[in-house]
Amino acid sequence: MRAAAIALRRLRPARIVAAVPVGAAETCEEFRRVVDEIVCSETPEPFWAVGNWYQDFSQTTDEEVRALLERARDGAEAGGPGAVRLHEHAS
């Protein structure tokens, strides 16, 4: 998420908001330096691992990631909603 926020910052959006359903309080606090707003719905103590808070936290395969990135690229090249939104909010 940090790499994505840094890359997105280069596009000069009006605002970057990151949100997670659960995270370590320290990590959520660190993200305040990277994004304009961070939303962490739950910051349980003690926080051991994200996977502990989900019934199914199976790993995403490399093939799934490639397919999702290709789909996102194709949508952006076709002027999909995500691409339009970035340009609309850029300053």
Secondary structure, DSSP 4 states (H G I P E B T S, - for coil): -HHHHHHHHTT-BS--EEEEEE--HHHHHHGGGTSSEEEEEE--SS---GGGG-S--PPPPHHHHHHHHHHHHHHHHTT-HHHHHHHHHB-
